């Protein structure tokens, strides 16, 4: 459980450092800051250690910790002295700490229980200690290590940091900078991927499963499950608690070599908690929970979902659910249908993830209707633990899954979703369908964080990760059929073959609409064309090399010849090796050796091609849209991802010291706006230069300020509502003389008083060169964490939502795409013959803001408005910066939700 914000000494307990983590072996543990109440546990931990481990940690034999040392270890201030512990089953299994040596450096040490060696606990401690150190302004870790302590030395060198080692007087002195590097981030993400994928093997590739049913609803669910599990190879399923005389879980005995990885549980909530220790005893590493009865919000007398997941993680288990629709695993030989859907499932290459039971039912029924082949299926239910991120991590390691489909009602961690989805997209297509209009539906039983940014931010995050979005489950499954059974389009040239002129015209227009090209004029045969005519056109197409994709349509007017025509379409796909799709009357799904659905009488046609499946679509619109999506994905695969944005001239130490000084004494949950000079100093630490201005409250002060900054000047109200709306009359530009400034000041002052009823204050600023006004904003969002946006300035753009969003860290390609994805971006590139703006200078500012916001969680808002992009250079004419106590942990550490 969280330990709250209880004071410890002079500081506040850093609750956001608490986390659940997945270890190298796929099991889970809790990491948290140490507490004074841990003294007894620390003593027990020390007593369990071998003499060798004690010597390696303390450089001397130490049978018992002296009382003074024990107090020092457990009483920390969480600033100059930090200690984190990993606990499992109520006992400490690892302790890590650092003590500040000076302003920049801290000495690090950790101790891992002998019984937990080799499970990656040291690397987890290092990640989380480094994250805490960065938050506190530590730049470098140092350590003294005995040469024989090879494990600890490897923890440092394998983490991806630039480690410096010096051997002197029998001691290895180690030092390294803890700012994440491309290499350290790559190491961390790969460790996270492997660990989480391994933890999901218990869910999606279990060796044996245990089925447990209790209570009226639970027994009904379990009986339904047992009917599907009955087809599993003998010995893989163990049942317990199903009716009188059935074995009880507590009576089961662990079997060496026949471990139970997965428990399928359908039981009342109160009984599930009691089951957990018994499940752990027989080796269970994951639980799929079909029943509900848990609370996710205000106390209601039910078992809290938080208690449920913490209890399972305490024993090293993952949880799918509550209210999961189930899981489906493996190919035909190792199939395990542990879903509440009893229909047939064809083995294949598509992995499906969803949340709710209703979505699961829709997806499995739709997949069966289309004859899609599935590699796995997972319904997360209330998604208390296992989420779409976990399923995608598993699919990155699963050779059987080549296409991933995720149907989401909400996203718990968009930042991680983007990172994991991008990695999976590099392996194969990821297709997403997001229910509703916000992307964050508040469903019963779900704990969903709110967001302050519009839905477009989520859409752009998906596109950034290479994810293909669809608007419905039907569209998602149709697209999955194409991606799983056909090669990706190698080019944009589309060949259209059909037997109606109207459909030919529609297909041609759709091709152009999706920015594809026609290989030639659409081929429209007679409405009475049959198999012979289609065979001729297929032969002609196979003789040509001027097309990349073929769309074949067929609408019979008399007796349908769908089966024979399907065989010719499959022949076109097989022989050409190119992308082929069809839209056939009354046929949806795949046409393969068994023929299309609804045409059983023609399924055995002698020309049938048995090795190719061709997707058929219900309409021309869906067929061409799917082809365009597939083509888009191939372009994404072939394009470079770019390099992570970074700058050598950033003063990170100065920036961290500045924000921490401003936060001193600021209560949690309170936001503070930095004074203009402090904001300029912070921005300047990241190489962002802003134009100075003079704040004035009288005409006399304005005239003096104009002489100081130099004529001509701009006069701008400080009122936030009026400041960026010149048409309201409170902003006057290009004032070249005292007389012009005097007249403008009096008119603007009267205008502000009329509009707001308040006394006016103004900023006087030197005029900047003409250019295109843009707005750059970076903010800390409750859902996304740091999020960056850019758009052209002005009410029209703001009201139309023409703003681009990204989640840092960004690559140079991300920065470039942010600007070019704006609908109004032609204004920056010389619209209608006007001079082009210095987009490279705008990209530089955007990249620098992304680095600042990514690394400084204390900065809650940075807004640069306007950023005037001239023919050469940019002028940042307005800005403000807000700071607050950080609410998110460092991204460069492994955590579970």
N, C-alpha and C positions, 0 to 999 in steps of 0.2 A: 504494500500500500504506500501511497505518497505520504511523506512525513510533514507536508505542509510548510508554511513560511515561519516556523518557529525560530526565534532568535537563537543563535549559537555564539556565545561570547558577544562580540560587538557587531556581528554580521548576521545576515539573513540566510537561512538554509536555501541553497540553490536547487529548488525542486526540479527545474528544467534540466538538470544534469542526470536525473533518474531516467532509466531506460531499460527495456527488455532487449536482449540481443540473441542472435542465432550464432552458435559456435561452429567450429570447423566440422564437427561430426553431425550437424543438423539439429542438435538439441538446443534448448533455450535456457537462459539465465537472466537474472536481474542485476544490473549495475546501478550503484547509487553512491552518494557521498557518505563518508563514515560519520557516525554519531558517537557521543560519549557513552551511550548505552550499549555500544558494541564491545565494551572492554572485555566482558567475559567471553564473548565469541572470538575475539582476537587471541585471548589466552588459549582457548581450545585449539584454534587454528595453529598456533605456534607449537603446542604440545604434540600435535599430529605430525609435524614435519620431521623428516629424517635429519640426523646430525649434519649430513652433507649439505642439505638444502639450507639449514640454519647458517652454516659456515659461509656458503656462497652469498647469502643475503647480508650477514653482519660482519663477515671477515673474522669471526671468532666463534668458538663454541659457546652456546648460550642455552642452558637447559630451561631457564625460565626468564620471562621478560621482567626486568626490574619495574617496580611500581612507577618510578619517574618516567621511564621510557613508555610504559603503557599509557600513562596519562598524555604524554606528548603525542603519541600516535593517534589517539582517539579524540583529542581536543584540538581541533583545527579551526582557523578563522575563515576558510574557504576563499582566501585572497592571497596571503603570503605563504600559507601552508594549505595544501589541498590533498585530500586522500579519498580514493574511491575503492569500493569493495564489490566483488562479485559474490552473489550468494545463490545457493541451491539447496532446496529442502530445508530451509531455515538455518543453514550453516554457511559460514564464510569459506570460500574456496580459493580466493585470490584477493590480494591487497596491493594497490598501487598508490604512489604518492609523489608529490614534488614540493620542494621547499625553495622559495626564491632566494637566489644568491645575491642578485642586484636587480636593477630596474629591468634589465633585458633578459636575464638568465635564471633558470631554476634547475635544481638538482633532482633527478628523477630516480625512483627505485620501485621495484615491485617484487612480489613473492607469490608464487603459484603453488597451491597444494600439490604434494607428490601424487595424490590420487587423480588429479585433473591435468597432469602434464600431457602435452601433445594434442590438446583440444583447441588451441588458439587463444587461450585466455590472456596471454601476455600481449598479443597484438591488439586485442580488444581494449585492454587497459591503456595501452599506448595511444590508441586513437582517441579515447575519451579524455585522457589526461591532456593530450595535445589540444583538443578542442577547448577544454577549460582554460588552458594556458593562453591560447589565442584570445579568448574572451577577456582575460585579465591583463592583456598586454605583454605577456611573455613572448619573447622572440626565439629563444634558444633553450634547448635542454642539454644538460651535461650529466654525466654519470661516471663513477669509478666502478669497474667491473674486474673481477678476478679472471685471468686468462682461461681457466678451466670452465668458466661459466659460459659455455658455448651457446646454450639456449638463449640467454639474455642478449648476447652479442648479435645472434641471428634475428631476434625480434627487432633490433634497431636497424640492422643492415637490410633486412628483407622488406621494411616498411616503405621503401621508395624515397626516403629522404637522402640528402647528401651528407653522409656520416663521415666525420673526421675522427681517426683513432690514433692515440699516441701511447706507446708502451714505455713505462718508466717505473723503476723500482718495484717490479713485480705486479704492477697494476696497469690495466688498460683504461685510459681516460678517453671517454667518448663525448663528442659534442655534435650537435646538428641543429639547423634552423627548422622550426616546426611549421612554417608557412607551407601549405600544400603546394606541391609541384605537380606537373602533368603526370610524372611517374608515380608519385605517392598516391594521387587520386586514382590512377589506373589500377594500382595494387589493391587499394581499398575496395573499389567497385568489383574487381574480380573476386576478391575474398567474399564479399557480400553475395555476389551471384552464386558462387559455388556452395556457400553455406545454406542459403535460402533454397536453392534448387535441391540440395541434399535433404533438407527438412521436408520438402514436398514429395520426395520419393515415397515416404510413408503413406502419403495420400493418394498419389497417382501411379505408383508402382509398388503396391504392398506385396510382401511375400505371403502373408496369411492375414485374415481379417476375423474380428470377433463381432458378432451381432448380438446386441443386448436390447431387449424390449421389456418395458414395464409400464403399468397404468393402462387405462382404456385406450387413449389415443396412441400411446407408444406401442402397445401390442399390435394395434391395427397397422401402424406404419411398418413394424418389424415383419409382420406376416406378408405384407406386400413386397418388402425387400427380399424376403426369403424366396419368394417365387422367382425373382430374377437371379438371385445368387445360386439357385439350384442347378444352373447350367455351368457353374464354375467347376474346374477340375477338382476331384475329390481331395480332401485334406487341406484345402485352402481356407475353408470357412469353419469357424467354431461358433456355436450358438450358446446363449445363456439367458436365463430369465424369461423364456418364452413358454408360459403356461406351467401347470402343475407337473412336477417330476423333472423339469428341465434343470440342468446344472446351474449353480450360482457362480457368479464371477469370482467370489472369494474362495470357491472350491477348486478353481482351475490352478494348475501347476505349470510353471514355466518349463518349456521343452527346449533343451539345447539343440541348436540347428533347425528349430521349427518356430522361430520367433513370430509373435503376433505384432505386426507393425501398426495396424489400423483398427480402431474400434468404431463400429457403426452403432450409435446410441440413440434410442428413442425412449425417453423416460421422463417422468416429472422432474422439474428443476431441482427440487430439494434432494432427490435421490442421486442426481448426477454428481453433485459435489462429493457425496459419500463414496461414489464409485471411483473417483480419481486415484486414490492411493492403491486400490486394487488393480486398476488398469496398469498403473506404473509397475506394479510387482510382476506382472506377466510380460513386461517389455513393450507395452503400447507406446508409440511415439506420436500418434496423431488421433484425433477424435472427429468424426463427422456427427454433428448433433442435429437431428431432424425436428425435435420438439422445441417448444418455446416456454414461456412462463417467466421471463427475466425482465428486469427493469433496466432502462437505458438512461433515464433522466431523474426526475424527482422521486424520492422514496415512496414506494407504494406497497411495501410489505412483501414484494417478490424478491427473488435472489438477484442481486445486482450483476449485470453482465460483466462489469469490471472485476468483481470477485471471482466469477467463473473463469475468466481468461487468466487472471493472476494465479489462481490455484493450479490450472493446467500447466502454465509456464513454469511454476515452481518445481514441477516434476518433469520439466523438459519436453512437454508435449505441445503440438500445434492444434488449433481448433478451427474447424470448418463449421460455421453456423453461429448461433442457433437458427432454427427454421431453414436449414439447408434442404434443397430438393435432392441433394445427393451428388455422388461422383460416379463417373464412368471411366474405366481405365483400360489400357493395353490394347493389343491387336486381337485378332480372332482366336489365337491360341491361348492368350493370357487375359481374355476379356473378363471384366468385372463390372457388371451393371448394378451398382448400388444406388440407383435412383428410384424415385417413386413413379417413374414412367416405365411401363412394362412392354412397350412396343419393341420391334426389332431394331437393332442398331448395326449398321454396316461399318466394318473396320476401314480406316483410311488415314488421311494426313491432316485433318482439320482438328484443332483444339478449340474448345468453346468454354468461355467463362461467363457466368451471369451471377446476379445476386438473388433476386426473389424467386420463389417457387413458380409464380405465374409466368415469369420470363423463361424459366427452365422448361416448363411444359410446352410453351410456344416454340422454343428453339429446337427441342428434340423432335417434336411433331413435324416441324418444318424441314428438319434435316432428313427425316425418314421419308417425307413426301418427295423430296428431291433426290433421294438415293445418295446423299452425301456420305462420304466415309469419314468417320471420326477417329482420332487418335486418343482423345480424352475429353471429358466434360466435367465441369465443376461449378456447383451453385454455392455461393458463399453465404446465402441467407442474410443475417444481420451484419455480417462482415466484421465481427468483433475482433478477429485475429487474422486469419487467412483472407487475402484480398486478391484483386486482379494482378497486383504487382508480384505476388508470390507465384501465381499461375504462370505469368510471363517469365519469371526467373527460371522456373522448371522447363518451360518450352525452349529456352535458349540452349539447354543441354540435351533436349530430346530429339534424336534424329528422326523419329517417326512423325513429328509435328512439323509441317512445312508452312501451314497457314494458321494464324491465330485470330479468333473472333472473340471480342469482348463486348458484352452488352451491359451497360452501366446505368444505374440510377444516380449515383454520386461517386465522387473520387475523394478518398480520404487524404491522400498525399500526392497532389498533382506534380510536385517537384520530382519526387521519386518516380512517379508514373512516367514522366517525360523521359527520364534517364533510362529506365528499364525498357520502355517501349522502343526507344531509339536503338538500344542494343539488339533487341529482338527483331526490329525492322531490318537491321543489317543482315540478319539470317534469312528472314522470309517475311511475307506481307503480314501486317497487323491491321485488322478491320475492326472498327469500333462503331457502335451505335449507342448514343447517349439519350436516354429517355427524358421526356419533358423539354422545357425551354431554357432552364437555368443551368442544368448540369449538376445540381445539388438538391435533388428531391428530398424532402423531409418525410421519410417513410416511417411507419410505426416500428419501434424497436431499433431504429438506426440512430446512431449518434453522428450527426453531420455538422461540420463546421460551416459557418457562413462566410461569405466573401463580399468584398466591396467593389469588385471589378465585374464588368459585363461578361456575358457568355462568350463574346468574341475572344476573350483572353484564353479560354479553354480550347476553342477551335484552333487558335494559332499555336498553342502549345502542342496540340495533336499534329498539326502540319509540320512543326519544327522537328518532331520526333519521327516523321515519316509515316504516321498512322493515317489510314484511309478511312474517312468518316462516311457513314450512311445514315439515312433518315428513318429507316425502319428495319425491323428484323427481317422482313421479306427481302429487302434490298441487300442486307448484309449477307444472307445465305446465298442469294443469287451471285453476288460478287465472289463469295468464297468458293462457289462451284467453279467459276472461271479460273480463279487463281490457283486452285488445287489441282485442276485437271489439264490446264493448257499452259504453254510457255508464255512468258511475259512478252508483250508486243515489242519487237525490235525497232519499230519505226512508227510513223504517223499515217502511213498510206493504208487506206481502208478500201477493200473490194466488196461491193454490194451485189448480191445475187438474190433475186426474188421472182415471184410469178405474178406480182400485181404492180401496175404503174404507180398507184397511190402509195403503196408501201415503199417503193423505190424512192419516190420524192421525199417522203417523210424521213427515211434513213439518210438520204443525202443531206438534208437540212440539219439533222441531228449531228452528223459527222462534222459539219462546218461549225455548228454551235459549240461543240466541245473542242474546237481548235485542232481538229484532226484534218487530214486531207483525203480527198477521194483519189483512189488509184486510177480510176477512169470513170466515165459516165456509168451510172448504176445500170446493171444488167437486169432488165425487166422482161421476163418471158411471158408467154401467153397464160391467162388465168387457168387454162386447162392443162398446163404443163405437168407432166408426171415424172416417174423415175427415169425414163429414157432421156428426157430433156435435161434433167438435173445431172445425169451422168455425163452428158456432153459438156455442160458448163464446168463441171468439176475437172474434166480432162483438160479443157482449155485453160482453166486457172492454174493447173499443175504445170502447164507449159510456160507460164509467165513468171517473171521474177520481179515484177514492178509493184508488188503489194506486200504488206506486213501483217495485215489482219483481214480476215474474211467474215462478213456477216451474211448468213444465208437465211432467207425468209421463205415460208411456205404457208399459203392459205388456200386449202382445197375448195373448189366450187362443186365438184361432183364427188365421186367415191374417193375417199382419202387414200393416198399411198404413203403414209407417214413412215412406216417401217422401212421400205426400200430406200426412200429418200434419206432417211436418217443414216443408213449404211453408207450412202455416197458422201454425206457430210463428214462422217467419221473417216472415210478414206481420204478426203481432202486434208483433214487434220493430220492423219498419220503420215501420209506420203510427203506432204509439204514441210512438216515440222514447224509450221507457223501457227499463230493464234487463230482459232476458229470458234465462232459463236453462232447460235441459231435462234430464231424465233419462229416456232412451229405452232400451228393452230392446236389449241387444247392440250399442249404439252409443256410441262415445267420440270426443270431438274436436269438430270444427266441422261444422255442417250448413249448406252454402251452395249455390251454383248447381249444383254437381256432386252434391248429395245426400250423405247420410251414408255413411261407409264401410260396406260390406257390403250396400248397397241399390242397386246399379248398375241393376237392372231398373226402378227407379222414379225414377231421377235426373232424367229429362227431363219430369217431371210438368208439365202446362200451367200450374199455378198457382205454379210456382217463382218466388221472388223473388230476383233476381240480385245485389242490392247489399248484402245483409245476411248476416252469418255469425252463427249462434247456437251457443254452446258447449253440448255435452251432457256429462253427468257419469255415471260408472259407478254412482253410488248417490245416494240422497236426502241422506245425511250429507255427502258431498263437495260436492254442489250448494249446500246451505244454508250450509256452512262458507265456501265461496268467496264467496257473496253477503255474508256477515257481514264478511269481510275487505275486500271492496270498499267496503262501507259505512264500515268503520273508517277506511279510507284517505281517503275523502271528508271525514269529520269532521276528520281530521288536517289536510287541506288547508285546510279552512275555519276552523280554529282559529288563533289568533294564536301566534306563536313567542315572544313576549315580548321584553324588553330584557335585554341582558347585565348581570349583577349587578355593581355597583360601589358604592363608598362614598367619600364625600369626606373622612371623618375618619381614613383609614388613614395611619399613619406608615411609609411604605415604606422611607425612608432608615434610620430607627431599627431596623426589623425586619431589614433586610439587614446592617447593622453588627453587630447582636447575633448573628445566626447565623454570620457570618464570623468573629467573635471566638471563638465557641465551637468552630469547626472548625479553628482555628489549631493546627497540629501533629498533627491527627487523621489517622492513616493511611487511605488509600483502602480502602473495603470495611469500615470499622469504624463502628459506630453508637454514638452517645453520647446518654444521656438527660439532658435539661436539669434542673438543680436546680429545685425548685418555684418559687422566686422568679423565676428567669430565664424559666421557662415562662410564668408569669403576665405577665411583662413583654412577652414576644413576643406572647402572645394579646391583651394590652391594646393593643399597637400597631395591632391590627386591630379595636379596639372590642369585644373579647370579654372580659367581666368575669367573673371566677370568685370563688367564696366562699373567703375565707382559712381556714386551718386551722393548728393547732399540732401539730407532731410531738412525741410524748412516749414515754418508755420506762419511767416509773415512775408509781405512783399519785399521789405528791406532785406531780409535774410535770403530771399530768392535772388535778388540783384547781386548780392555779395557772392553767393554760390556760383552764379553764372560767370563772374569774373574769374573765380578760382578754377572751374573746370574748362573754361574756354568757350567762346561763341563759335557757331550757333549751338543752342541748347534745346532740350526737350523738357517740358513741364508735365509731370504725371502725378495724378492723385494717388495717395497711398491706400485709398479704399479698395478692398479686394474685388468688390463687385464691379466697380467702374474702371479699374486700372487698365484692363485689357480690352476695353470697348471704347475706342476713340470716337465713335459716332455719338456717344452720350455727352460729349462736350467737356469732359474733365481731363482730357489729354490734349496738349498743344505741342506741335512739333516745329522744328526749324525756325526757332526764334533767334534773330540775328542781332538785335539791338535792345538796349534797355527799354525803349518805348514799346517795342513789340512784346517784350516780356511783361511789362506793366499792364498793358491792355489784356493780354492773355491770362495773366494771374487773376485779375479782377473778374473777368468773365467766367473762368473755370471755378473760382471760389464761389461765385453766386450759383453756378450750376450744381456744384456739390451740395451746397446748403439746400437748394430747392429739391434735389433728389433724395437726400438722406436726412435732412434736418439737423445735421451735425456741422461743427466747425471743420474747415478743410485744412489738411496738411498735404504737402507735396514733396516730390523728389525732383531735384534739378540734375540733369544728366547731359553730358556732351552728346551731340548728335552722332549717330553711327552711320556708316555707308549704307546705301539702300540694299535691300535683300529680301529674301522670303522668310517670313516669321514662322518659327516652329516652337513647339512645346515639348520638353523632355521631362518626364516625371518618373521617379522611382519611389516605391512605397512598400511598407511592410503590411502584408495582407494576412488576415487570420487563417485563410486557407492555403494560399499559394506561398506564404513567406515573402521573400523579396520578389517584386515584379516590376518590370520596366515598361514604359510606354513612350511612344513618340507620335506626334501628329502635327499637321500644319495648324497654326494659330487661327482663331476666328470662330465666331458663333456658328457659321454655316457648317464648318467641318466638325465642330464639337457636337452640334445637334444631330448631325447625320452619322455620328459614331465612327468617323474615319480615323481611327486610332489603332496603331499596331502594338501588340503586347508580346513580351518574352519573359521567361524566367531565367535569371542568371545562375551559373556562369554562362557566358555567351562565347561563341566562336566568331571570328571575323565574318564568316558567311552568314551567321545569324544577324549580325549588325547590319550587314548590307541588305539582307532580305527584309528586315524590319522597315527600312525606309522605302524600298522599292515596292512593298506590298500595299502601301497607301494608295488609295484611289486618286488622291490629289498630288501624288509624287511627280507627275509630269511638270508641275510648276518649278520643281528643283532642277529639271534636266533640260530647260530651254523650251518651254511650251510656246508654240506659235512663233518660233524664230527669236524669242527673247534670249538673252545671254544665260548660259547655264550657271547654276550656283556651285559653290565649292562643297560638293557632297562629301568629299573625303574629310574635310574639316568637321562637318557635322557627325560623320561616323566616328571620328576621334573622340568628340565630346560624349557621344552616346556610349562608346566603349568604356570611357573613364567613369562615367556615372554607374555603369553596370558593375564595375569592379568595386567601387566605393560601397554600393548598396549590398553586394554579395558578401563582402567581408565585414561590414559594420552593421550588425543587427540592431545596434543602439540607435541608428539613424532610421527614424520611422517614416520620414518623408523628405525627399529632395525634389524641388520643382524649379526648373529653369524656364522662365517665360517672360519675354520672348527670347528665343535664340535666333538672331537675325543672320541668315546664311547669305553672305554676299558672294560676288564673283570670285573673291579671294578671301578666305578666312570667314570666321564667325564672330559675332558680337553678342555676348550674353548680357542682356540689358536688365533682366529682372530675375530674382531668385529668392527662395526661402528654404530653410532647413529646420526640421523638427527632430527632436531626440526624445527617447523614452527608454525605460529599463527593458532589456531584451526579453522577448517571450519565446524565442526559438533557440534550439540548440544548434551547434555548428553542424553544417551539412557533411563535413568530412569525418563522419563517424557512423558506424553501423547502429541502427536502431530499428525496433519493431514498432508498429503503431500502438 
